[in-house]
Amino acid sequence: MATVLPKAVKVWMGANARIEPDGTVVLFEKDVYTAQELWHNSVTRIDLVSGVH
């Protein structure tokens, strides 16, 4: 049986991404990013992120 996702849904396989009530994002159960950190380090396009080509 195939799973159908809407086009707008983006999935990071294995990331177990979750957003805490205070805006903190947790990936892979160990990478923690505060809302303030994400806000101050945000960029307008994904290709501006370091390491993304």
LOLOPA-238659 format. One record per residue: x, y, z of N, C-alpha, C, CB in turn. Coordinates in steps of 0.001 Angstrom, whole numbers, m for minus. Glycine has a CB too. Example, Ala and Ser with C-alpha at 12.3 -4.5 7.8 and 13.67 -1.06 7.14 Angstrom:
2
13190, m5690, 7800, 12300, m4500, 7800, 13200, m3300, 7800, 11308, m4473, 9046
12850, m2250, 7080, 13670, m1060, 7140, 12900, 30, 7870, 14084, m598, 5725
END
This chain:
53
843, m1177, 0, 0, 0, 0, 889, 1241, 0, m959, m3, 1219
642, 2172, m872, 1422, 3397, m982, 820, 4493, m109, 1497, 3859, m2444
1695, 5341, 420, 1254, 6494, 1194, 1280, 7707, 280, 2150, 6716, 2456
205, 8437, 247, 119, 9623, m595, 165, 10858, 290, m1172, 9608, m1460
1136, 11738, 18, 1260, 12980, 767, 930, 14160, m134, 2676, 13126, 1357
287, 15184, 401, 45, 16389, m402, 1368, 16984, m864, m762, 17437, 404
1355, 17673, m2002, 2579, 18252, m2549, 3287, 19190, m1586, 2269, 18985, m3811
2571, 19901, m762, 3175, 20899, 123, 3896, 20278, 1316, 2114, 21850, 619
3730, 18990, 1547, 4341, 18336, 2703, 5791, 17986, 2390, 3549, 17066, 3101
6703, 18371, 3277, 8115, 18031, 3149, 8467, 17074, 4281, 9022, 19313, 3182
9157, 16001, 3982, 9482, 14991, 4976, 10989, 14803, 5035, 8778, 13658, 4658
11558, 14861, 6226, 12968, 14540, 6444, 12962, 13153, 7051, 13708, 15606, 7380
13257, 12149, 6257, 13201, 10772, 6716, 14139, 10564, 7905, 13560, 9812, 5574
13610, 10045, 8983, 14400, 9730, 10156, 14693, 10890, 11079, 15653, 9148, 9736
14287, 12082, 10711, 14615, 13259, 11512, 13776, 13337, 12786, 14418, 14520, 10689
12580, 12736, 12791, 11675, 12848, 13938, 11552, 14301, 14390, 12169, 11970, 15103
11365, 15185, 13436, 11286, 16620, 13742, 10080, 16910, 14621, 11211, 17452, 12447
10301, 17736, 15631, 9181, 18187, 16454, 9430, 19633, 16875, 8993, 17267, 17704
8343, 20336, 17076, 8406, 21727, 17524, 7792, 21775, 18915, 7658, 22702, 16528
8583, 22231, 19866, 8130, 22341, 21254, 7215, 23560, 21403, 9346, 22446, 22225
6423, 23625, 22468, 5528, 24767, 22687, 6233, 26122, 22697, 4803, 24587, 23982
7516, 26163, 23115, 8249, 27433, 23148, 8903, 27779, 21804, 9314, 27380, 24229
8668, 26958, 20766, 9222, 27233, 19445, 10537, 26522, 19163, 9418, 28694, 19286
11078, 25814, 20149, 12311, 25064, 19957, 12055, 23915, 18986, 12854, 24532, 21310
12985, 23721, 18034, 12889, 22624, 17074, 13907, 21560, 17455, 13124, 23125, 15612
13456, 20300, 17498, 14332, 19178, 17835, 14351, 18224, 16641, 13852, 18444, 19148
15558, 17904, 16145, 15739, 16960, 15043, 16598, 15804, 15510, 16377, 17650, 13813
16288, 14616, 15051, 17066, 13419, 15370, 17206, 13193, 16881, 18445, 13519, 14739
16255, 13713, 17667, 16228, 13542, 19124, 17419, 14154, 19858, 16162, 12091, 19447
18345, 14815, 19142, 19512, 15386, 19832, 19903, 16776, 19339, 20686, 14465, 19676
19517, 17142, 18118, 19847, 18465, 17592, 18744, 19440, 17989, 20026, 18427, 16040
19088, 20415, 18839, 18098, 21333, 19402, 18401, 22756, 18926, 18093, 21260, 20960
17376, 23419, 18399, 17504, 24784, 17899, 16417, 25639, 18528, 17414, 24828, 16347
16823, 26681, 19241, 15835, 27557, 19881, 15159, 28435, 18833, 16502, 28436, 20971
13987, 28941, 19184, 13269, 29838, 18279, 14110, 31077, 17978, 11910, 30246, 18884
14807, 31595, 18987, 15641, 32781, 18789, 16794, 32477, 17826, 16192, 33285, 20142
17423, 31316, 17997, 18523, 30912, 17119, 18034, 30783, 15672, 19137, 29575, 17601
16903, 30159, 15483, 16354, 29998, 14135, 15992, 31350, 13522, 15117, 29088, 14167
15431, 32243, 14320, 15044, 33566, 13823, 16271, 34368, 13406, 14250, 34332, 14893
17283, 34396, 14236, 18460, 35218, 13960, 19380, 34627, 12903, 19234, 35427, 15220
19298, 33324, 12656, 20139, 32676, 11649, 19361, 32287, 10398, 20793, 31449, 12238
18171, 32825, 10239, 17347, 32453, 9086, 17840, 33133, 7808, 15878, 32818, 9342
17523, 32523, 6680, 17862, 33065, 5364, 16608, 33018, 4495, 19043, 32266, 4699
16635, 33761, 3399, 15454, 33837, 2543, 15361, 32696, 1540, 15446, 35142, 1810
16502, 32035, 1267, 16505, 30938, 295, 17391, 29800, 808, 17001, 31433, m1099
16998, 28557, 513, 17737, 27398, 1007, 19166, 27364, 464, 17008, 26114, 631
19396, 27880, m726, 20747, 27829, m1298, 21719, 28793, m596, 20688, 28156, m2792
21213, 29620, 292, 22082, 30518, 1074, 22571, 29865, 2363, 21338, 31811, 1407
22071, 28667, 2665, 22475, 27948, 3865, 23850, 27330, 3624, 21428, 26856, 4245
24736, 27464, 4592, 26083, 26899, 4471, 26004, 25394, 4246, 26922, 27210, 5732
26742, 24910, 3257, 26801, 23481, 2987, 25737, 22984, 2017, 26681, 22738, 4261
24818, 23838, 1603, 23791, 23441, 639, 24193, 23962, m724, 22383, 23975, 1047
24197, 23057, m1697, 24599, 23448, m3066, 23463, 23285, m4023, 25790, 22628, m3547
END
